[in-house]
Amino acid sequence: MLKIKKETGNGSLTVQLEGRLDTTTAPELEASLRESLTGVTELTLDMAALEYISSAGLRVLLSAQKIMNKQGEMKIINVGEVINEIFEVTGFSDILNIE
Amino acid sequence: MREWIIGKAGDDVKELTIDAVIGNMEAVTDYINAWLEEIECPVKAQMQIDIAVDEIFSNIARYAYTPEIGEAVIRLETESDPHAAVITFMDRGKAYDPLELKEPDTTLSAEERPIGGLGIFLVKKIMDDVEYAYRDGQNILRIRKKI
């Protein structure tokens, strides 16, 4: 289960994720980002309430990062221990801007 | 590799037989999480096991029997000394050893990264042991996590 809460500002989009970003839910995030990223120059993904992330979720983050590389910046905030370890072992900590 | 002695379902061994389809992902996760709570698995290890289960069951669901639908058997056991959760996934689909996959290059930039190929790599990193065998027409993939 994944809850996606979006807040838009002037060219910015903050997405709060709650639950699990896995095989079942990753397509929901992908679709949700796809419909909201037009014109966004600052994308923030808030993972404070995200329990874990599997490779299906990593794939969505990678494509979001590629889109944002072209049109602005993406950052990830409030990353917990389990998710941080996933970012570290996969080398995603070097690709993503984690604050 | 250790002996592949697989216990019978009973007091200490739980077993779930379920159609290997993505729609059953949540049922599988719920079944395993209920067991992990029973055996008092710490929260961090539980999340890591959930990630491994997501990778492995989704792989079986997507590739083992396509385009047919087949069953997967998931066996749950504990080990003592050191205390560990052991989960064995079995299917009768195409013979496939995921451990033979080339490891992804984790130093590539976002633009250079291929989409995919990370799942089993991740499983190997966050579990203490991952073993594969093909026996009697079955793919057998076993993960162990100290808890």
gemmi code that builds the backbone of each chain (N, CA, C; Angstrom):
import gemmi

chains = {
    "A": [
        ("MET", (0.836, -1.197, 0.000), (0.000, 0.000, 0.000), (0.877, 1.256, 0.000)),
        ("LEU", (0.484, 2.209, -0.813), (1.248, 3.460, -0.887), (0.286, 4.634, -0.953)),
        ("LYS", (0.533, 5.631, -0.084), (-0.248, 6.869, -0.169), (0.653, 7.931, -0.764)),
        ("ILE", (0.109, 8.638, -1.742), (0.883, 9.675, -2.417), (0.176, 11.008, -2.193)),
        ("LYS", (0.877, 11.936, -1.553), (0.274, 13.254, -1.308), (1.121, 14.310, -2.005)),
        ("LYS", (0.474, 15.081, -2.864), (1.236, 16.055, -3.647), (0.891, 17.486, -3.271)),
        ("GLU", (1.931, 18.307, -3.205), (1.723, 19.742, -2.983), (2.487, 20.498, -4.058)),
        ("THR", (1.775, 21.381, -4.758), (2.460, 22.117, -5.821), (2.591, 23.583, -5.443)),
        ("GLY", (3.709, 24.143, -5.859), (3.935, 25.572, -5.639), (4.301, 26.191, -6.974)),
        ("ASN", (5.038, 27.266, -6.924), (5.443, 27.951, -8.142), (6.596, 27.185, -8.801)),
        ("GLY", (6.272, 26.250, -9.678), (7.302, 25.438, -10.324), (7.838, 24.322, -9.444)),
        ("SER", (7.305, 24.222, -8.230), (7.800, 23.151, -7.353), (6.710, 22.119, -7.084)),
        ("LEU", (7.167, 20.902, -6.835), (6.237, 19.823, -6.492), (6.856, 19.017, -5.359)),
        ("THR", (6.104, 18.887, -4.271), (6.560, 18.042, -3.167), (5.629, 16.843, -3.081)),
        ("VAL", (6.232, 15.676, -3.066), (5.447, 14.441, -3.017), (5.779, 13.708, -1.726)),
        ("GLN", (4.770, 13.538, -0.876), (4.979, 12.775, 0.352), (4.534, 11.340, 0.119)),
        ("LEU", (5.422, 10.425, 0.462), (5.131, 9.022, 0.242), (4.942, 8.325, 1.579)),
        ("GLU", (3.878, 7.530, 1.664), (3.624, 6.805, 2.902), (3.303, 5.348, 2.582)),
        ("GLY", (4.024, 4.435, 3.205), (3.761, 3.006, 2.990), (4.950, 2.325, 2.337)),
        ("ARG", (4.666, 1.572, 1.283), (5.719, 0.784, 0.646), (5.807, 1.096, -0.836)),
        ("LEU", (7.019, 1.292, -1.294), (7.224, 1.533, -2.721), (7.807, 0.243, -3.305)),
        ("ASP", (6.925, -0.618, -3.804), (7.348, -1.945, -4.250), (6.740, -2.293, -5.607)),
        ("THR", (6.812, -3.558, -5.971), (6.304, -4.001, -7.270), (4.861, -3.585, -7.519)),
        ("THR", (4.043, -3.697, -6.476), (2.620, -3.407, -6.618), (2.355, -1.909, -6.721)),
        ("THR", (3.103, -1.111, -5.944), (2.755, 0.304, -5.853), (3.610, 1.222, -6.740)),
        ("ALA", (4.773, 0.746, -7.180), (5.654, 1.608, -7.982), (4.948, 2.169, -9.233)),
        ("PRO", (4.125, 1.363, -9.937), (3.427, 1.915, -11.108), (2.505, 3.092, -10.758)),
        ("GLU", (1.959, 3.089, -9.526), (1.085, 4.203, -9.106), (1.892, 5.494, -8.991)),
        ("LEU", (3.099, 5.381, -8.409), (3.933, 6.572, -8.284), (4.387, 7.058, -9.660)),
        ("GLU", (4.731, 6.115, -10.513), (5.182, 6.470, -11.851), (4.096, 7.253, -12.599)),
        ("ALA", (2.865, 6.750, -12.542), (1.748, 7.406, -13.221), (1.479, 8.781, -12.604)),
        ("SER", (1.555, 8.825, -11.269), (1.274, 10.063, -10.563), (2.305, 11.145, -10.911)),
        ("LEU", (3.577, 10.748, -10.996), (4.620, 11.717, -11.350), (4.479, 12.150, -12.801)),
        ("ARG", (4.166, 11.171, -13.647), (4.072, 11.475, -15.084), (3.048, 12.577, -15.343)),
        ("GLU", (1.952, 12.538, -14.594), (0.894, 13.529, -14.854), (1.185, 14.879, -14.198)),
        ("SER", (2.197, 14.922, -13.317), (2.422, 16.165, -12.568), (3.724, 16.877, -12.867)),
        ("LEU", (4.622, 16.253, -13.610), (5.972, 16.821, -13.731), (6.122, 17.927, -14.779)),
        ("THR", (5.117, 18.083, -15.625), (5.234, 19.120, -16.652), (5.407, 20.493, -16.007)),
        ("GLY", (6.476, 21.187, -16.386), (6.703, 22.547, -15.876), (7.308, 22.595, -14.481)),
        ("VAL", (7.552, 21.441, -13.891), (8.133, 21.426, -12.542), (9.657, 21.545, -12.643)),
        ("THR", (10.207, 22.482, -11.879), (11.665, 22.634, -11.888), (12.286, 22.171, -10.568)),
        ("GLU", (11.451, 22.038, -9.541), (11.950, 21.549, -8.247), (11.042, 20.433, -7.757)),
        ("LEU", (11.576, 19.226, -7.796), (10.798, 18.080, -7.311), (11.395, 17.600, -5.999)),
        ("THR", (10.565, 17.499, -4.963), (11.022, 16.982, -3.672), (10.211, 15.745, -3.321)),
        ("LEU", (10.918, 14.675, -3.023), (10.241, 13.460, -2.581), (10.501, 13.295, -1.088)),
        ("ASP", (9.433, 13.336, -0.311), (9.553, 13.227, 1.135), (9.281, 11.781, 1.556)),
        ("MET", (10.309, 11.119, 2.100), (10.190, 9.701, 2.424), (10.042, 9.433, 3.923)),
        ("ALA", (9.648, 10.457, 4.675), (9.543, 10.301, 6.134), (8.653, 9.122, 6.523)),
        ("ALA", (7.573, 8.913, 5.794), (6.625, 7.874, 6.175), (6.708, 6.648, 5.248)),
        ("LEU", (7.792, 6.583, 4.499), (7.951, 5.439, 3.595), (8.700, 4.326, 4.342)),
        ("GLU", (8.112, 3.131, 4.340), (8.723, 2.019, 5.095), (9.900, 1.415, 4.343)),
        ("TYR", (9.656, 1.087, 3.088), (10.758, 0.516, 2.324), (10.566, 0.688, 0.834)),
        ("ILE", (11.611, 0.350, 0.111), (11.612, 0.544, -1.328), (12.300, -0.671, -1.960)),
        ("SER", (11.703, -1.216, -2.999), (12.346, -2.343, -3.688), (12.842, -1.857, -5.050)),
        ("SER", (13.394, -2.768, -5.854), (13.999, -2.328, -7.114), (12.970, -1.703, -8.051)),
        ("ALA", (11.712, -2.119, -7.940), (10.659, -1.514, -8.766), (10.533, -0.022, -8.431)),
        ("GLY", (10.674, 0.300, -7.161), (10.635, 1.699, -6.728), (11.870, 2.459, -7.176)),
        ("LEU", (13.026, 1.790, -7.110), (14.273, 2.431, -7.555), (14.178, 2.824, -9.022)),
        ("ARG", (13.547, 1.956, -9.817), (13.399, 2.243, -11.248), (12.597, 3.528, -11.476)),
        ("VAL", (11.541, 3.712, -10.671), (10.721, 4.920, -10.810), (11.532, 6.158, -10.405)),
        ("LEU", (12.316, 6.026, -9.331), (13.154, 7.161, -8.907), (14.185, 7.500, -9.979)),
        ("LEU", (14.732, 6.465, -10.606), (15.729, 6.700, -11.661), (15.101, 7.428, -12.846)),
        ("SER", (13.915, 7.011, -13.259), (13.324, 7.727, -14.401), (12.912, 9.139, -14.026)),
        ("ALA", (12.462, 9.337, -12.781), (12.135, 10.702, -12.349), (13.392, 11.574, -12.347)),
        ("GLN", (14.507, 10.990, -11.868), (15.777, 11.735, -11.840), (16.205, 12.131, -13.253)),
        ("LYS", (16.018, 11.208, -14.199), (16.393, 11.511, -15.589), (15.548, 12.643, -16.160)),
        ("ILE", (14.261, 12.628, -15.859), (13.377, 13.705, -16.327), (13.813, 15.026, -15.698)),
        ("MET", (14.071, 14.995, -14.384), (14.415, 16.236, -13.686), (15.806, 16.752, -14.058)),
        ("ASN", (16.706, 15.847, -14.467), (18.019, 16.302, -14.957), (17.855, 17.252, -16.136)),
        ("LYS", (16.776, 17.038, -16.906), (16.544, 17.870, -18.097), (15.837, 19.173, -17.769)),
        ("GLN", (15.014, 19.162, -16.725), (14.170, 20.346, -16.524), (14.340, 21.042, -15.178)),
        ("GLY", (15.231, 20.541, -14.328), (15.394, 21.207, -13.037), (16.131, 20.339, -12.046)),
        ("GLU", (15.623, 20.322, -10.805), (16.301, 19.567, -9.757), (15.344, 18.655, -9.020)),
        ("MET", (15.919, 17.565, -8.537), (15.121, 16.647, -7.721), (15.895, 16.372, -6.443)),
        ("LYS", (15.195, 16.397, -5.326), (15.858, 16.009, -4.077), (14.953, 15.083, -3.278)),
        ("ILE", (15.627, 14.286, -2.447), (14.907, 13.325, -1.622), (15.191, 13.656, -0.172)),
        ("ILE", (14.126, 13.794, 0.609), (14.330, 14.187, 2.012), (13.749, 13.149, 2.974)),
        ("ASN", (14.235, 13.208, 4.206), (13.751, 12.354, 5.302), (13.858, 10.856, 4.997)),
        ("VAL", (15.062, 10.456, 4.590), (15.291, 9.049, 4.263), (15.651, 8.275, 5.530)),
        ("GLY", (14.926, 7.214, 5.805), (15.182, 6.386, 6.990), (16.308, 5.388, 6.758)),
        ("GLU", (16.612, 4.633, 7.821), (17.776, 3.744, 7.822), (17.704, 2.638, 6.755)),
        ("VAL", (16.551, 1.960, 6.693), (16.433, 0.833, 5.758), (16.564, 1.319, 4.318)),
        ("ILE", (15.875, 2.421, 4.008), (15.899, 2.944, 2.636), (17.281, 3.497, 2.301)),
        ("ASN", (17.901, 4.142, 3.282), (19.239, 4.675, 3.039), (20.223, 3.553, 2.680)),
        ("GLU", (20.083, 2.432, 3.358), (20.964, 1.291, 3.067), (20.737, 0.782, 1.635)),
        ("ILE", (19.470, 0.779, 1.210), (19.152, 0.360, -0.160), (19.825, 1.316, -1.163)),
        ("PHE", (19.751, 2.615, -0.875), (20.393, 3.605, -1.755), (21.910, 3.389, -1.794)),
        ("GLU", (22.488, 3.088, -0.624), (23.946, 2.914, -0.542), (24.410, 1.701, -1.352)),
        ("VAL", (23.782, 0.537, -1.112), (24.304, -0.684, -1.740), (24.083, -0.706, -3.254)),
        ("THR", (23.091, 0.052, -3.725), (22.817, 0.057, -5.161), (23.537, 1.202, -5.884)),
        ("GLY", (24.232, 2.035, -5.124), (24.916, 3.168, -5.741), (23.962, 4.320, -6.046)),
        ("PHE", (22.698, 4.196, -5.653), (21.738, 5.268, -5.909), (22.061, 6.511, -5.083)),
        ("SER", (22.803, 6.324, -3.985), (23.170, 7.490, -3.172), (24.089, 8.437, -3.946)),
        ("ASP", (24.742, 7.918, -4.997), (25.588, 8.789, -5.826), (24.797, 9.468, -6.940)),
        ("ILE", (23.678, 8.875, -7.324), (22.870, 9.398, -8.427), (21.859, 10.420, -7.911)),
        ("LEU", (21.279, 10.092, -6.758), (20.196, 10.915, -6.231), (20.746, 11.987, -5.303)),
        ("ASN", (19.995, 13.069, -5.211), (20.346, 14.142, -4.298), (19.565, 13.918, -2.996)),
        ("ILE", (20.257, 13.311, -2.017), (19.578, 12.939, -0.772), (19.965, 13.910, 0.331)),
        ("GLU", (18.955, 14.533, 0.927), (19.253, 15.522, 1.981), (18.901, 14.988, 3.351)),
    ],
    "B": [
        ("MET", (27.747, -25.448, -0.788), (26.336, -25.299, -0.422), (25.933, -26.370, 0.600)),
        ("ARG", (25.133, -25.966, 1.558), (24.679, -26.935, 2.566), (23.699, -27.930, 1.948)),
        ("GLU", (23.387, -28.935, 2.716), (22.424, -29.952, 2.268), (21.062, -29.313, 2.010)),
        ("TRP", (20.414, -29.793, 0.980), (19.081, -29.259, 0.693), (18.025, -30.153, 1.309)),
        ("ILE", (18.065, -30.209, 2.620), (17.019, -30.980, 3.298), (15.887, -30.011, 3.608)),
        ("ILE", (14.766, -30.305, 3.027), (13.646, -29.392, 3.212), (12.630, -30.064, 4.119)),
        ("GLY", (12.341, -29.406, 5.219), (11.435, -29.980, 6.209), (10.012, -30.084, 5.684)),
        ("LYS", (9.228, -30.873, 6.330), (7.801, -30.972, 6.003), (7.067, -29.875, 6.775)),
        ("ALA", (5.997, -29.373, 6.174), (5.199, -28.383, 6.876), (4.669, -29.014, 8.161)),
        ("GLY", (4.776, -28.310, 9.244), (4.326, -28.856, 10.537), (4.430, -27.779, 11.573)),
        ("ASP", (4.759, -28.158, 12.796), (4.809, -27.196, 13.884), (5.800, -26.065, 13.613)),
        ("ASP", (6.959, -26.422, 13.100), (8.001, -25.416, 12.953), (8.128, -24.900, 11.534)),
        ("VAL", (7.423, -25.519, 10.620), (7.558, -25.142, 9.219), (6.188, -24.739, 8.694)),
        ("LYS", (6.135, -23.545, 8.108), (4.867, -23.107, 7.508), (5.017, -23.113, 6.007)),
        ("GLU", (3.911, -23.352, 5.342), (4.007, -23.416, 3.898), (2.775, -22.804, 3.246)),
        ("LEU", (3.021, -22.024, 2.214), (1.938, -21.396, 1.461), (2.086, -21.807, -0.004)),
        ("THR", (1.007, -22.339, -0.575), (1.005, -22.632, -2.007), (0.037, -21.660, -2.652)),
        ("ILE", (0.517, -20.921, -3.639), (-0.293, -19.823, -4.177), (0.040, -19.614, -5.651)),
        ("ASP", (-0.950, -19.182, -6.435), (-0.674, -18.862, -7.838), (0.383, -17.764, -7.915)),
        ("ALA", (1.373, -17.994, -8.771), (2.442, -17.006, -8.910), (1.988, -15.906, -9.853)),
        ("VAL", (1.206, -14.970, -9.312), (0.753, -13.810, -10.094), (0.967, -12.548, -9.246)),
        ("ILE", (1.239, -11.440, -9.931), (1.519, -10.185, -9.222), (0.369, -9.811, -8.275)),
        ("GLY", (-0.853, -10.133, -8.676), (-2.016, -9.835, -7.841), (-1.961, -10.503, -6.474)),
        ("ASN", (-1.130, -11.528, -6.322), (-1.003, -12.206, -5.024), (0.148, -11.680, -4.181)),
        ("MET", (0.820, -10.665, -4.693), (1.991, -10.118, -3.988), (1.643, -9.727, -2.547)),
        ("GLU", (0.516, -9.030, -2.408), (0.160, -8.540, -1.087), (-0.201, -9.690, -0.136)),
        ("ALA", (-0.890, -10.705, -0.660), (-1.255, -11.856, 0.162), (0.001, -12.572, 0.664)),
        ("VAL", (0.990, -12.677, -0.215), (2.258, -13.319, 0.150), (2.962, -12.506, 1.241)),
        ("THR", (3.032, -11.189, 1.018), (3.687, -10.308, 2.000), (2.978, -10.376, 3.355)),
        ("ASP", (1.646, -10.353, 3.335), (0.894, -10.406, 4.591), (1.153, -11.724, 5.330)),
        ("TYR", (1.174, -12.831, 4.576), (1.406, -14.149, 5.163), (2.784, -14.192, 5.836)),
        ("ILE", (3.763, -13.695, 5.134), (5.132, -13.733, 5.661), (5.289, -12.769, 6.843)),
        ("ASN", (4.652, -11.593, 6.756), (4.756, -10.641, 7.866), (4.094, -11.161, 9.140)),
        ("ALA", (2.974, -11.881, 8.985), (2.308, -12.462, 10.157), (3.258, -13.453, 10.839)),
        ("TRP", (3.947, -14.236, 10.022), (4.911, -15.201, 10.565), (6.095, -14.484, 11.220)),
        ("LEU", (6.597, -13.439, 10.572), (7.744, -12.714, 11.116), (7.400, -12.095, 12.472)),
        ("GLU", (6.136, -11.657, 12.623), (5.734, -11.122, 13.916), (5.701, -12.223, 14.969)),
        ("GLU", (5.187, -13.380, 14.555), (5.140, -14.540, 15.456), (6.530, -14.916, 15.983)),
        ("ILE", (7.508, -14.866, 15.100), (8.855, -15.272, 15.524), (9.664, -14.089, 16.055)),
        ("GLU", (8.967, -12.974, 16.287), (9.545, -11.772, 16.886), (10.754, -11.245, 16.112)),
        ("CYS", (10.562, -11.148, 14.835), (11.604, -10.599, 13.965), (11.693, -9.090, 14.179)),
        ("PRO", (12.882, -8.542, 14.367), (13.012, -7.085, 14.517), (12.502, -6.344, 13.273)),
        ("VAL", (12.014, -5.114, 13.488), (11.368, -4.355, 12.411), (12.294, -4.155, 11.204)),
        ("LYS", (13.559, -3.853, 11.459), (14.464, -3.586, 10.345), (14.639, -4.835, 9.467)),
        ("ALA", (14.865, -5.968, 10.129), (15.034, -7.222, 9.374), (13.743, -7.564, 8.624)),
        ("GLN", (12.596, -7.255, 9.246), (11.314, -7.532, 8.598), (11.181, -6.732, 7.301)),
        ("MET", (11.559, -5.473, 7.348), (11.463, -4.649, 6.133), (12.406, -5.175, 5.052)),
        ("GLN", (13.592, -5.588, 5.462), (14.552, -6.117, 4.492), (14.042, -7.421, 3.885)),
        ("ILE", (13.426, -8.242, 4.710), (12.860, -9.496, 4.198), (11.705, -9.183, 3.236)),
        ("ASP", (10.884, -8.187, 3.601), (9.776, -7.792, 2.715), (10.296, -7.353, 1.339)),
        ("ILE", (11.401, -6.642, 1.342), (11.987, -6.205, 0.065), (12.427, -7.427, -0.742)),
        ("ALA", (13.121, -8.354, -0.073), (13.601, -9.565, -0.762), (12.432, -10.374, -1.328)),
        ("VAL", (11.356, -10.475, -0.550), (10.177, -11.221, -0.989), (9.550, -10.543, -2.206)),
        ("ASP", (9.494, -9.220, -2.171), (8.953, -8.462, -3.310), (9.753, -8.772, -4.580)),
        ("GLU", (11.057, -8.766, -4.467), (11.907, -9.036, -5.637), (11.703, -10.464, -6.147)),
        ("ILE", (11.729, -11.415, -5.241), (11.734, -12.822, -5.654), (10.360, -13.266, -6.163)),
        ("PHE", (9.307, -12.952, -5.397), (7.984, -13.411, -5.838), (7.566, -12.712, -7.132)),
        ("SER", (7.908, -11.431, -7.283), (7.521, -10.738, -8.521), (8.269, -11.325, -9.725)),
        ("ASN", (9.507, -11.747, -9.506), (10.254, -12.412, -10.576), (9.588, -13.717, -11.001)),
        ("ILE", (9.205, -14.512, -10.013), (8.537, -15.787, -10.315), (7.229, -15.501, -11.056)),
        ("ALA", (6.475, -14.512, -10.541), (5.182, -14.186, -11.153), (5.347, -13.720, -12.607)),
        ("ARG", (6.411, -12.966, -12.867), (6.572, -12.405, -14.218), (7.182, -13.382, -15.201)),
        ("TYR", (8.068, -14.252, -14.728), (8.860, -15.016, -15.695), (8.733, -16.536, -15.646)),
        ("ALA", (8.417, -17.102, -14.478), (8.551, -18.561, -14.346), (7.641, -19.331, -15.304)),
        ("TYR", (6.395, -18.922, -15.398), (5.438, -19.727, -16.152), (4.896, -19.035, -17.404)),
        ("THR", (5.273, -17.797, -17.645), (4.641, -17.047, -18.737), (4.706, -17.813, -20.065)),
        ("PRO", (3.659, -17.809, -20.845), (2.385, -17.082, -20.640), (1.364, -17.847, -19.798)),
        ("GLU", (1.732, -19.012, -19.267), (0.786, -19.762, -18.431), (0.795, -19.179, -17.012)),
        ("ILE", (-0.088, -19.745, -16.185), (-0.051, -19.402, -14.761), (0.273, -20.673, -13.985)),
        ("GLY", (1.167, -20.593, -13.036), (1.516, -21.763, -12.237), (1.628, -21.386, -10.772)),
        ("GLU", (1.933, -22.392, -9.969), (1.972, -22.160, -8.527), (3.390, -21.955, -8.012)),
        ("ALA", (3.461, -21.210, -6.933), (4.714, -21.103, -6.187), (4.443, -21.640, -4.787)),
        ("VAL", (5.441, -22.293, -4.232), (5.346, -22.759, -2.844), (6.356, -21.947, -2.039)),
        ("ILE", (5.888, -21.405, -0.928), (6.767, -20.594, -0.090), (6.835, -21.249, 1.286)),
        ("ARG", (8.031, -21.633, 1.682), (8.192, -22.357, 2.951), (8.950, -21.494, 3.939)),
        ("LEU", (8.423, -21.433, 5.153), (8.993, -20.568, 6.181), (9.525, -21.414, 7.329)),
        ("GLU", (10.773, -21.201, 7.655), (11.395, -21.962, 8.739), (12.289, -21.039, 9.548)),
        ("THR", (12.497, -21.412, 10.812), (13.491, -20.661, 11.583), (14.669, -21.573, 11.875)),
        ("GLU", (15.810, -20.955, 12.089), (16.996, -21.690, 12.514), (17.438, -21.081, 13.828)),
        ("SER", (18.084, -21.898, 14.663), (18.624, -21.321, 15.888), (20.143, -21.340, 15.787)),
        ("ASP", (20.755, -20.475, 16.572), (22.218, -20.490, 16.685), (22.975, -20.367, 15.370)),
        ("PRO", (22.988, -19.234, 14.730), (22.284, -18.007, 15.126), (20.815, -18.047, 14.685)),
        ("HIS", (20.003, -17.320, 15.439), (18.575, -17.245, 15.147), (18.377, -16.610, 13.766)),
        ("ALA", (17.686, -17.309, 12.906), (17.522, -16.791, 11.543), (16.163, -17.184, 10.971)),
        ("ALA", (15.662, -16.331, 10.104), (14.457, -16.643, 9.326), (14.919, -17.188, 7.979)),
        ("VAL", (14.350, -18.319, 7.586), (14.735, -18.937, 6.319), (13.485, -19.089, 5.457)),
        ("ILE", (13.524, -18.522, 4.273), (12.362, -18.572, 3.378), (12.782, -19.241, 2.075)),
        ("THR", (12.035, -20.272, 1.690), (12.354, -21.001, 0.465), (11.222, -20.826, -0.538)),
        ("PHE", (11.573, -20.396, -1.737), (10.598, -20.219, -2.820), (10.798, -21.353, -3.820)),
        ("MET", (9.712, -22.045, -4.143), (9.823, -23.137, -5.110), (8.791, -22.954, -6.217)),
        ("ASP", (9.220, -23.206, -7.454), (8.255, -23.179, -8.552), (8.661, -24.235, -9.568)),
        ("ARG", (7.697, -24.617, -10.396), (7.968, -25.628, -11.415), (7.999, -24.998, -12.807)),
        ("GLY", (8.344, -23.735, -12.853), (8.439, -23.027, -14.129), (9.773, -23.292, -14.811)),
        ("LYS", (10.111, -22.410, -15.758), (11.378, -22.571, -16.490), (12.563, -22.555, -15.519)),
        ("ALA", (13.542, -23.437, -15.782), (14.732, -23.443, -14.941), (15.429, -22.095, -15.062)),
        ("TYR", (15.680, -21.473, -13.939), (16.268, -20.133, -13.983), (17.046, -19.865, -12.699)),
        ("ASP", (18.329, -19.654, -12.831), (19.167, -19.339, -11.676), (19.460, -17.842, -11.645)),
        ("PRO", (18.756, -17.099, -10.801), (18.951, -15.640, -10.797), (20.338, -15.250, -10.289)),
        ("LEU", (21.002, -16.164, -9.578), (22.318, -15.830, -9.024), (23.399, -15.800, -10.107)),
        ("GLU", (23.035, -16.316, -11.286), (23.993, -16.285, -12.390), (24.013, -14.936, -13.108)),
        ("LEU", (23.005, -14.106, -12.830), (22.940, -12.798, -13.476), (24.189, -11.980, -13.179)),
        ("LYS", (24.646, -11.277, -14.186), (25.790, -10.394, -13.991), (25.380, -9.269, -13.039)),
        ("GLU", (26.258, -8.934, -12.109), (25.913, -7.866, -11.167), (25.915, -6.515, -11.873)),
        ("PRO", (24.947, -5.669, -11.538), (24.890, -4.364, -12.203), (26.053, -3.482, -11.768)),
        ("ASP", (26.461, -2.581, -12.638), (27.496, -1.610, -12.304), (26.853, -0.483, -11.506)),
        ("THR", (27.148, -0.447, -10.208), (26.471, 0.537, -9.351), (27.185, 1.889, -9.350)),
        ("THR", (28.175, 2.035, -10.239), (28.878, 3.323, -10.267), (28.432, 4.197, -11.432)),
        ("LEU", (27.526, 3.677, -12.275), (27.095, 4.440, -13.448), (26.203, 5.619, -13.057)),
        ("SER", (26.207, 6.647, -13.893), (25.358, 7.811, -13.644), (23.908, 7.486, -14.002)),
        ("ALA", (23.005, 8.403, -13.657), (21.580, 8.185, -13.943), (21.352, 7.926, -15.428)),
        ("GLU", (22.065, 8.686, -16.266), (21.846, 8.569, -17.710), (22.353, 7.234, -18.251)),
        ("GLU", (23.406, 6.697, -17.631), (24.020, 5.470, -18.141), (23.381, 4.201, -17.589)),
        ("ARG", (22.611, 4.348, -16.527), (22.059, 3.185, -15.840), (21.001, 2.480, -16.665)),
        ("PRO", (21.146, 1.174, -16.853), (20.041, 0.467, -17.491), (18.880, 0.367, -16.492)),
        ("ILE", (17.664, 0.371, -17.006), (16.510, 0.202, -16.128), (16.425, -1.294, -15.815)),
        ("GLY", (16.485, -1.640, -14.583), (16.326, -3.051, -14.217), (17.625, -3.746, -13.869)),
        ("GLY", (17.537, -5.033, -13.531), (18.714, -5.822, -13.176), (19.185, -5.631, -11.744)),
        ("LEU", (18.414, -4.866, -10.976), (18.855, -4.560, -9.622), (18.286, -5.491, -8.557)),
        ("GLY", (17.154, -6.116, -8.878), (16.394, -6.859, -7.869), (17.184, -7.907, -7.119)),
        ("ILE", (17.735, -8.871, -7.828), (18.403, -9.987, -7.152), (19.708, -9.523, -6.513)),
        ("PHE", (20.316, -8.520, -7.120), (21.522, -7.908, -6.544), (21.216, -7.347, -5.150)),
        ("LEU", (20.085, -6.662, -5.081), (19.625, -6.089, -3.819), (19.385, -7.182, -2.783)),
        ("VAL", (18.738, -8.263, -3.223), (18.450, -9.384, -2.320), (19.757, -9.915, -1.722)),
        ("LYS", (20.762, -10.074, -2.562), (22.038, -10.599, -2.081), (22.678, -9.664, -1.059)),
        ("LYS", (22.487, -8.365, -1.259), (23.094, -7.390, -0.358), (22.411, -7.339, 1.006)),
        ("ILE", (21.099, -7.514, 1.036), (20.402, -7.306, 2.314), (20.067, -8.600, 3.057)),
        ("MET", (20.289, -9.758, 2.424), (20.114, -11.036, 3.120), (21.493, -11.564, 3.535)),
        ("ASP", (21.519, -12.481, 4.491), (22.808, -13.050, 4.898), (23.242, -14.170, 3.960)),
        ("ASP", (22.264, -14.815, 3.335), (22.559, -15.930, 2.432), (21.490, -16.023, 1.366)),
        ("VAL", (21.893, -16.309, 0.135), (20.925, -16.582, -0.926), (21.470, -17.784, -1.695)),
        ("GLU", (20.652, -18.818, -1.822), (21.111, -20.027, -2.515), (20.068, -20.456, -3.533)),
        ("TYR", (20.560, -21.021, -4.617), (19.653, -21.526, -5.649), (20.005, -22.974, -5.964)),
        ("ALA", (18.986, -23.782, -6.205), (19.216, -25.134, -6.729), (18.053, -25.488, -7.647)),
        ("TYR", (18.324, -26.363, -8.586), (17.249, -26.897, -9.436), (17.181, -28.391, -9.137)),
        ("ARG", (16.060, -28.842, -8.553), (15.906, -30.229, -8.143), (14.534, -30.739, -8.556)),
        ("ASP", (14.512, -31.908, -9.140), (13.243, -32.567, -9.474), (12.282, -31.623, -10.201)),
        ("GLY", (12.801, -30.906, -11.180), (11.937, -30.023, -11.961), (11.514, -28.756, -11.237)),
        ("GLN", (12.189, -28.452, -10.136), (11.802, -27.254, -9.375), (12.950, -26.270, -9.235)),
        ("ASN", (12.621, -25.003, -9.443), (13.532, -23.941, -9.033), (13.374, -23.772, -7.534)),
        ("ILE", (14.483, -23.790, -6.820), (14.437, -23.612, -5.364), (15.374, -22.458, -5.010)),
        ("LEU", (14.787, -21.404, -4.497), (15.588, -20.239, -4.105), (15.380, -20.017, -2.623)),
        ("ARG", (16.472, -19.980, -1.896), (16.355, -19.868, -0.437), (17.112, -18.649, 0.071)),
        ("ILE", (16.422, -17.898, 0.922), (17.088, -16.744, 1.543), (17.139, -16.946, 3.052)),
        ("ARG", (18.193, -16.452, 3.650), (18.328, -16.526, 5.110), (18.697, -15.153, 5.647)),
        ("LYS", (18.009, -14.781, 6.717), (18.312, -13.513, 7.371), (18.424, -13.743, 8.874)),
        ("LYS", (19.547, -13.364, 9.434), (19.695, -13.470, 10.904), (18.770, -12.468, 11.564)),
        ("ILE", (18.096, -12.910, 12.612), (17.155, -11.990, 13.275), (17.436, -11.925, 14.772)),
    ],
}
model = gemmi.Model(1)
for chain_id, residues in chains.items():
    chain = gemmi.Chain(chain_id)
    for i, (resn, *xyz) in enumerate(residues, 1):
        res = gemmi.Residue()
        res.name, res.seqid = resn, gemmi.SeqId(i, " ")
        for name, pos in zip(("N", "CA", "C"), xyz):
            atom = gemmi.Atom()
            atom.name, atom.element = name, gemmi.Element(name[0])
            atom.pos, atom.b_iso = gemmi.Position(*pos), 0.0
            res.add_atom(atom)
        chain.add_residue(res)
    model.add_chain(chain)
structure = gemmi.Structure()
structure.add_model(model)
structure.setup_entities()
